[in-house]
Amino acid sequence: MTYDWSEVFAGVPKQAEVVLPEDLQRAARKGWLTQLRHGLAKSRKALQQQFASVLFDRFDESLWEQIEEALIYADVGVETTVSIVETLERAADEGSIRDSHDLLAKLREVTARHFCQDDAHIDVSRPLSVILVVGVNGTGKTTTIGKIAWHLKQLGKEPLLVAGDTFRAAAVEQLVEWGSRVGCEVVRHERGGDPGAVVYDGLVAAEARGADVVIVDTAGGCTLR
């Protein structure tokens, strides 16, 4: 399926024409689904490794705790994990989960429902919109930020990037490189600094400089802390 980037964002001209630079064209030719599968590979592997240690011999409190622990270790997030496990427990009590096969099938169904929303648009219609990019390490957050910023620029928006990943080595430098390629400013602090302070400074800078969209890079797993 071919997507028009003006359809991805809410709040940009619908007929804006965007011509990809050669490097992004090459990436697009590799196939969006292929890139998505590659990006999710680490998340999928982490989840599989965690569930390999779960013993599905009986439905009791120990089983639910093991599943909860596996989801949290896989960076699913505490709130989402609790919701998923509670749904599984209810299904088991109602008799719709009878064995490990039913349990894994229900887990896939419930997890997909949590992460698939009806409206997939990125709303940038507000005077100052903020996109917070979170996810597991190594899934391409910083590169995605660069691509989103470039497309927003082409669609008439002025993005500003915030280097909120102050933990990973070279994370700030990678985002600065993307900012240079896109032609937008990057707000950053020294490595090891407080990510919240970087975000605050980024929002202040965006308001002062008339930016339309702030895109915040974060460290993998920071949502669990």
ZADO-1210 file (C-alpha; in nm, 4 decimals, padded with zeros to 6 digits):
<atoms>
<atom x="00.0000" y="00.0000" z="00.0000" code="MET" pos="1"/>
<atom x="00.1312" y="00.3462" z="-00.0900" code="THR" pos="2"/>
<atom x="00.0903" y="00.6236" z="00.1632" code="TYR" pos="3"/>
<atom x="00.0815" y="00.9968" z="00.0997" code="ASP" pos="4"/>
<atom x="00.2556" y="01.1581" z="00.3952" code="TRP" pos="5"/>
<atom x="00.0031" y="01.4405" z="00.3894" code="SER" pos="6"/>
<atom x="-00.2493" y="01.1715" z="00.4923" code="GLU" pos="7"/>
<atom x="-00.0365" y="01.0538" z="00.7840" code="VAL" pos="8"/>
<atom x="-00.0550" y="01.3871" z="00.9667" code="PHE" pos="9"/>
<atom x="-00.3662" y="01.5734" z="01.0790" code="ALA" pos="10"/>
<atom x="-00.3171" y="01.9465" z="01.0313" code="GLY" pos="11"/>
<atom x="-00.1156" y="01.9655" z="00.7057" code="VAL" pos="12"/>
<atom x="-00.2256" y="02.0492" z="00.3479" code="PRO" pos="13"/>
<atom x="-00.3843" y="01.7438" z="00.1842" code="LYS" pos="14"/>
<atom x="-00.2366" y="01.8033" z="-00.1607" code="GLN" pos="15"/>
<atom x="00.1184" y="01.8847" z="-00.0550" code="ALA" pos="16"/>
<atom x="00.3627" y="01.7186" z="-00.2936" code="GLU" pos="17"/>
<atom x="00.6705" y="01.5623" z="-00.1374" code="VAL" pos="18"/>
<atom x="00.9678" y="01.4315" z="-00.3345" code="VAL" pos="19"/>
<atom x="01.1851" y="01.1983" z="-00.1287" code="LEU" pos="20"/>
<atom x="01.5626" y="01.2485" z="-00.1277" code="PRO" pos="21"/>
<atom x="01.7585" y="00.9644" z="-00.2853" code="GLU" pos="22"/>
<atom x="01.8576" y="00.7966" z="00.0436" code="ASP" pos="23"/>
<atom x="01.4980" y="00.7842" z="00.1632" code="LEU" pos="24"/>
<atom x="01.3856" y="00.6572" z="-00.1775" code="GLN" pos="25"/>
<atom x="01.6299" y="00.3689" z="-00.1451" code="ARG" pos="26"/>
<atom x="01.4924" y="00.2926" z="00.2016" code="ALA" pos="27"/>
<atom x="01.1375" y="00.3018" z="00.0698" code="ALA" pos="28"/>
<atom x="01.2217" y="00.0584" z="-00.2098" code="ARG" pos="29"/>
<atom x="01.3256" y="-00.2001" z="00.0482" code="LYS" pos="30"/>
<atom x="00.9634" y="-00.2236" z="00.1497" code="GLY" pos="31"/>
<atom x="00.7861" y="-00.0702" z="00.4441" code="TRP" pos="32"/>
<atom x="00.6756" y="-00.4043" z="00.5859" code="LEU" pos="33"/>
<atom x="01.0284" y="-00.5452" z="00.5654" code="THR" pos="34"/>
<atom x="01.1644" y="-00.2496" z="00.7610" code="GLN" pos="35"/>
<atom x="00.8834" y="-00.2812" z="01.0146" code="LEU" pos="36"/>
<atom x="00.9511" y="-00.6519" z="01.0696" code="ARG" pos="37"/>
<atom x="01.3226" y="-00.5819" z="01.1116" code="HIS" pos="38"/>
<atom x="01.2538" y="-00.3009" z="01.3572" code="GLY" pos="39"/>
<atom x="01.0233" y="-00.5173" z="01.5669" code="LEU" pos="40"/>
<atom x="01.2534" y="-00.8209" z="01.5616" code="ALA" pos="41"/>
<atom x="01.4257" y="-00.7343" z="01.8896" code="LYS" pos="42"/>
<atom x="01.0948" y="-00.6707" z="02.0642" code="SER" pos="43"/>
<atom x="00.9541" y="-00.9976" z="01.9328" code="ARG" pos="44"/>
<atom x="01.2647" y="-01.1938" z="02.0325" code="LYS" pos="45"/>
<atom x="01.2658" y="-01.0437" z="02.3810" code="ALA" pos="46"/>
<atom x="00.9014" y="-01.1370" z="02.4317" code="LEU" pos="47"/>
<atom x="00.9554" y="-01.4898" z="02.3003" code="GLN" pos="48"/>
<atom x="01.2509" y="-01.5412" z="02.5328" code="GLN" pos="49"/>
<atom x="01.0484" y="-01.4263" z="02.8307" code="GLN" pos="50"/>
<atom x="00.7525" y="-01.6516" z="02.7532" code="PHE" pos="51"/>
<atom x="00.9787" y="-01.9509" z="02.6968" code="ALA" pos="52"/>
<atom x="01.0375" y="-01.9550" z="03.0721" code="SER" pos="53"/>
<atom x="00.6671" y="-01.9354" z="03.1647" code="VAL" pos="54"/>
<atom x="00.5213" y="-02.2677" z="03.2825" code="LEU" pos="55"/>
<atom x="00.1684" y="-02.3169" z="03.1444" code="PHE" pos="56"/>
<atom x="00.0818" y="-02.6173" z="03.3601" code="ASP" pos="57"/>
<atom x="-00.2088" y="-02.4667" z="03.5547" code="ARG" pos="58"/>
<atom x="-00.4019" y="-02.1414" z="03.5802" code="PHE" pos="59"/>
<atom x="-00.3181" y="-01.9930" z="03.9172" code="ASP" pos="60"/>
<atom x="-00.1772" y="-01.6763" z="04.0665" code="GLU" pos="61"/>
<atom x="00.1789" y="-01.7901" z="03.9935" code="SER" pos="62"/>
<atom x="00.1049" y="-01.8163" z="03.6198" code="LEU" pos="63"/>
<atom x="-00.0415" y="-01.4657" z="03.6003" code="TRP" pos="64"/>
<atom x="00.2586" y="-01.3266" z="03.7874" code="GLU" pos="65"/>
<atom x="00.4950" y="-01.4980" z="03.5431" code="GLN" pos="66"/>
<atom x="00.3088" y="-01.3540" z="03.2449" code="ILE" pos="67"/>
<atom x="00.3058" y="-01.0098" z="03.4049" code="GLU" pos="68"/>
<atom x="00.6796" y="-01.0280" z="03.4676" code="GLU" pos="69"/>
<atom x="00.7494" y="-01.1461" z="03.1108" code="ALA" pos="70"/>
<atom x="00.5521" y="-00.8551" z="02.9607" code="LEU" pos="71"/>
<atom x="00.7223" y="-00.5968" z="03.1817" code="ILE" pos="72"/>
<atom x="01.0696" y="-00.7313" z="03.1023" code="TYR" pos="73"/>
<atom x="00.9786" y="-00.7072" z="02.7328" code="ALA" pos="74"/>
<atom x="00.9122" y="-00.3317" z="02.7770" code="ASP" pos="75"/>
<atom x="00.5358" y="-00.3570" z="02.7236" code="VAL" pos="76"/>
<atom x="00.4803" y="-00.1099" z="03.0071" code="GLY" pos="77"/>
<atom x="00.3248" y="-00.1468" z="03.3519" code="VAL" pos="78"/>
<atom x="-00.0219" y="-00.0048" z="03.2839" code="GLU" pos="79"/>
<atom x="-00.0655" y="-00.2031" z="02.9613" code="THR" pos="80"/>
<atom x="00.0700" y="-00.5190" z="03.1251" code="THR" pos="81"/>
<atom x="-00.1789" y="-00.4984" z="03.4124" code="VAL" pos="82"/>
<atom x="-00.4668" y="-00.4460" z="03.1695" code="SER" pos="83"/>
<atom x="-00.3607" y="-00.7419" z="02.9527" code="ILE" pos="84"/>
<atom x="-00.3205" y="-00.9791" z="03.2476" code="VAL" pos="85"/>
<atom x="-00.6550" y="-00.8764" z="03.3987" code="GLU" pos="86"/>
<atom x="-00.8248" y="-00.9464" z="03.0639" code="THR" pos="87"/>
<atom x="-00.6606" y="-01.2891" z="03.0451" code="LEU" pos="88"/>
<atom x="-00.7671" y="-01.3729" z="03.4004" code="GLU" pos="89"/>
<atom x="-01.1288" y="-01.2807" z="03.3245" code="ARG" pos="90"/>
<atom x="-01.1242" y="-01.4929" z="03.0093" code="ALA" pos="91"/>
<atom x="-00.9879" y="-01.7882" z="03.2063" code="ALA" pos="92"/>
<atom x="-01.2546" y="-01.7474" z="03.4750" code="ASP" pos="93"/>
<atom x="-01.5247" y="-01.7394" z="03.2044" code="GLU" pos="94"/>
<atom x="-01.3925" y="-02.0634" z="03.0545" code="GLY" pos="95"/>
<atom x="-01.2780" y="-01.9277" z="02.7158" code="SER" pos="96"/>
<atom x="-00.9145" y="-02.0162" z="02.7998" code="ILE" pos="97"/>
<atom x="-00.8712" y="-02.3885" z="02.8673" code="ARG" pos="98"/>
<atom x="-00.5086" y="-02.4607" z="02.7827" code="ASP" pos="99"/>
<atom x="-00.1779" y="-02.2990" z="02.6831" code="SER" pos="100"/>
<atom x="-00.2843" y="-02.2795" z="02.3160" code="HIS" pos="101"/>
<atom x="-00.5962" y="-02.0805" z="02.4088" code="ASP" pos="102"/>
<atom x="-00.3916" y="-01.8625" z="02.6416" code="LEU" pos="103"/>
<atom x="-00.1314" y="-01.7669" z="02.3790" code="LEU" pos="104"/>
<atom x="-00.4027" y="-01.7039" z="02.1169" code="ALA" pos="105"/>
<atom x="-00.5909" y="-01.4781" z="02.3590" code="LYS" pos="106"/>
<atom x="-00.2675" y="-01.3019" z="02.4534" code="LEU" pos="107"/>
<atom x="-00.2011" y="-01.2187" z="02.0867" code="ARG" pos="108"/>
<atom x="-00.5563" y="-01.0928" z="02.0434" code="GLU" pos="109"/>
<atom x="-00.5556" y="-00.8744" z="02.3556" code="VAL" pos="110"/>
<atom x="-00.2082" y="-00.7328" z="02.2872" code="THR" pos="111"/>
<atom x="-00.2990" y="-00.6426" z="01.9281" code="ALA" pos="112"/>
<atom x="-00.6129" y="-00.4679" z="02.0492" code="ARG" pos="113"/>
<atom x="-00.4091" y="-00.2550" z="02.2893" code="HIS" pos="114"/>
<atom x="-00.1638" y="-00.1346" z="02.0270" code="PHE" pos="115"/>
<atom x="-00.3883" y="-00.0986" z="01.7198" code="CYS" pos="116"/>
<atom x="-00.5918" y="00.2220" z="01.7311" code="GLN" pos="117"/>
<atom x="-00.8698" y="00.3207" z="01.4912" code="ASP" pos="118"/>
<atom x="-00.7177" y="00.6616" z="01.4177" code="ASP" pos="119"/>
<atom x="-00.3496" y="00.6323" z="01.3248" code="ALA" pos="120"/>
<atom x="-00.3059" y="00.9997" z="01.2304" code="HIS" pos="121"/>
<atom x="-00.0347" y="01.2078" z="01.3957" code="ILE" pos="122"/>
<atom x="-00.2116" y="01.5281" z="01.4984" code="ASP" pos="123"/>
<atom x="00.0074" y="01.8333" z="01.4349" code="VAL" pos="124"/>
<atom x="-00.2787" y="02.0814" z="01.3969" code="SER" pos="125"/>
<atom x="-00.2205" y="02.2586" z="01.7286" code="ARG" pos="126"/>
<atom x="-00.0087" y="02.5762" z="01.7508" code="PRO" pos="127"/>
<atom x="00.2623" y="02.3663" z="01.9198" code="LEU" pos="128"/>
<atom x="00.2312" y="01.9894" z="01.8851" code="SER" pos="129"/>
<atom x="00.4532" y="01.7416" z="02.0690" code="VAL" pos="130"/>
<atom x="00.5444" y="01.3936" z="01.9430" code="ILE" pos="131"/>
<atom x="00.7027" y="01.1768" z="02.2150" code="LEU" pos="132"/>
<atom x="00.8807" y="00.8792" z="02.0577" code="VAL" pos="133"/>
<atom x="00.9214" y="00.5807" z="02.2907" code="VAL" pos="134"/>
<atom x="01.0161" y="00.2165" z="02.2392" code="GLY" pos="135"/>
<atom x="01.2653" y="-00.0610" z="02.2951" code="VAL" pos="136"/>
<atom x="01.6347" y="00.0049" z="02.2260" code="ASN" pos="137"/>
<atom x="01.7480" y="-00.0678" z="01.8718" code="GLY" pos="138"/>
<atom x="01.4099" y="-00.0386" z="01.6998" code="THR" pos="139"/>
<atom x="01.4950" y="00.2754" z="01.5025" code="GLY" pos="140"/>
<atom x="01.3389" y="00.5553" z="01.7093" code="LYS" pos="141"/>
<atom x="01.6028" y="00.8159" z="01.6275" code="THR" pos="142"/>
<atom x="01.6066" y="00.7365" z="01.2555" code="THR" pos="143"/>
<atom x="01.2264" y="00.7506" z="01.2455" code="THR" pos="144"/>
<atom x="01.2363" y="01.0910" z="01.4143" code="ILE" pos="145"/>
<atom x="01.4649" y="01.2189" z="01.1384" code="GLY" pos="146"/>
<atom x="01.2325" y="01.0928" z="00.8667" code="LYS" pos="147"/>
<atom x="00.9210" y="01.2348" z="01.0338" code="ILE" pos="148"/>
<atom x="01.0933" y="01.5713" z="01.0781" code="ALA" pos="149"/>
<atom x="01.1954" y="01.5780" z="00.7121" code="TRP" pos="150"/>
<atom x="00.8424" y="01.5052" z="00.5931" code="HIS" pos="151"/>
<atom x="00.6954" y="01.7667" z="00.8269" code="LEU" pos="152"/>
<atom x="00.9413" y="02.0206" z="00.6885" code="LYS" pos="153"/>
<atom x="00.8345" y="01.9368" z="00.3338" code="GLN" pos="154"/>
<atom x="00.4694" y="01.9731" z="00.4342" code="LEU" pos="155"/>
<atom x="00.5204" y="02.3282" z="00.5608" code="GLY" pos="156"/>
<atom x="00.5753" y="02.2643" z="00.9315" code="LYS" pos="157"/>
<atom x="00.8767" y="02.3751" z="01.1342" code="GLU" pos="158"/>
<atom x="00.9970" y="02.0868" z="01.3536" code="PRO" pos="159"/>
<atom x="01.2340" y="02.1072" z="01.6485" code="LEU" pos="160"/>
<atom x="01.4102" y="01.7968" z="01.7791" code="LEU" pos="161"/>
<atom x="01.4788" y="01.7267" z="02.1466" code="VAL" pos="162"/>
<atom x="01.7564" y="01.4837" z="02.2445" code="ALA" pos="163"/>
<atom x="01.5831" y="01.3226" z="02.5414" code="GLY" pos="164"/>
<atom x="01.7935" y="01.0053" z="02.5195" code="ASP" pos="165"/>
<atom x="02.0807" y="01.1126" z="02.7424" code="THR" pos="166"/>
<atom x="02.1803" y="00.7545" z="02.8280" code="PHE" pos="167"/>
<atom x="02.2743" y="00.5728" z="02.5071" code="ARG" pos="168"/>
<atom x="02.6213" y="00.6405" z="02.3708" code="ALA" pos="169"/>
<atom x="02.6135" y="00.8621" z="02.0591" code="ALA" pos="170"/>
<atom x="02.2346" y="00.9063" z="02.0801" code="ALA" pos="171"/>
<atom x="02.2638" y="01.2850" z="02.0968" code="VAL" pos="172"/>
<atom x="02.5168" y="01.2953" z="01.8135" code="GLU" pos="173"/>
<atom x="02.2915" y="01.0777" z="01.5967" code="GLN" pos="174"/>
<atom x="01.9959" y="01.3114" z="01.6474" code="LEU" pos="175"/>
<atom x="02.2139" y="01.6169" z="01.5779" code="VAL" pos="176"/>
<atom x="02.3185" y="01.4571" z="01.2490" code="GLU" pos="177"/>
<atom x="01.9547" y="01.4067" z="01.1543" code="TRP" pos="178"/>
<atom x="01.8804" y="01.7671" z="01.2494" code="GLY" pos="179"/>
<atom x="02.1585" y="01.8819" z="01.0191" code="SER" pos="180"/>
<atom x="02.0267" y="01.6699" z="00.7319" code="ARG" pos="181"/>
<atom x="01.6699" y="01.7871" z="00.7808" code="VAL" pos="182"/>
<atom x="01.7610" y="02.1485" z="00.8445" code="GLY" pos="183"/>
<atom x="01.6050" y="02.1907" z="01.1875" code="CYS" pos="184"/>
<atom x="01.7330" y="02.2771" z="01.5331" code="GLU" pos="185"/>
<atom x="01.8174" y="02.0193" z="01.7996" code="VAL" pos="186"/>
<atom x="01.7932" y="02.0986" z="02.1720" code="VAL" pos="187"/>
<atom x="02.0354" y="01.8871" z="02.3738" code="ARG" pos="188"/>
<atom x="02.2233" y="01.8573" z="02.7024" code="HIS" pos="189"/>
<atom x="02.5344" y="01.6647" z="02.7958" code="GLU" pos="190"/>
<atom x="02.5183" y="01.2858" z="02.8064" code="ARG" pos="191"/>
<atom x="02.3922" y="01.1607" z="03.1418" code="GLY" pos="192"/>
<atom x="02.1811" y="01.4701" z="03.2047" code="GLY" pos="193"/>
<atom x="01.8195" y="01.4834" z="03.3204" code="ASP" pos="194"/>
<atom x="01.5913" y="01.3970" z="03.0237" code="PRO" pos="195"/>
<atom x="01.3055" y="01.5953" z="03.1797" code="GLY" pos="196"/>
<atom x="01.5198" y="01.9085" z="03.1844" code="ALA" pos="197"/>
<atom x="01.6073" y="01.8606" z="02.8171" code="VAL" pos="198"/>
<atom x="01.2398" y="01.8288" z="02.7250" code="VAL" pos="199"/>
<atom x="01.1519" y="02.1382" z="02.9271" code="TYR" pos="200"/>
<atom x="01.4235" y="02.3427" z="02.7555" code="ASP" pos="201"/>
<atom x="01.3056" y="02.2080" z="02.4199" code="GLY" pos="202"/>
<atom x="00.9475" y="02.3230" z="02.4766" code="LEU" pos="203"/>
<atom x="01.0649" y="02.6663" z="02.5919" code="VAL" pos="204"/>
<atom x="01.2888" y="02.6951" z="02.2844" code="ALA" pos="205"/>
<atom x="01.0074" y="02.5854" z="02.0528" code="ALA" pos="206"/>
<atom x="00.7724" y="02.8531" z="02.1837" code="GLU" pos="207"/>
<atom x="01.0409" y="03.1214" z="02.1646" code="ALA" pos="208"/>
<atom x="01.1469" y="03.0306" z="01.8094" code="ARG" pos="209"/>
<atom x="00.8054" y="02.9667" z="01.6590" code="GLY" pos="210"/>
<atom x="00.8412" y="02.5942" z="01.5968" code="ALA" pos="211"/>
<atom x="00.5247" y="02.4030" z="01.5055" code="ASP" pos="212"/>
<atom x="00.6154" y="02.0500" z="01.6157" code="VAL" pos="213"/>
<atom x="00.8488" y="01.9260" z="01.8891" code="VAL" pos="214"/>
<atom x="00.9729" y="01.5689" z="01.8402" code="ILE" pos="215"/>
<atom x="01.1272" y="01.4161" z="02.1527" code="VAL" pos="216"/>
<atom x="01.3724" y="01.1267" z="02.1378" code="ASP" pos="217"/>
<atom x="01.3808" y="00.9050" z="02.4481" code="THR" pos="218"/>
<atom x="01.5924" y="00.6257" z="02.5923" code="ALA" pos="219"/>
<atom x="01.4669" y="00.2713" z="02.5423" code="GLY" pos="220"/>
<atom x="01.2691" y="00.1521" z="02.8409" code="GLY" pos="221"/>
<atom x="01.2476" y="00.4987" z="02.9990" code="CYS" pos="222"/>
<atom x="00.8690" y="00.4616" z="03.0235" code="THR" pos="223"/>
<atom x="00.9220" y="00.1947" z="03.2903" code="LEU" pos="224"/>
<atom x="01.1127" y="00.4283" z="03.5212" code="ARG" pos="225"/>
</atoms>
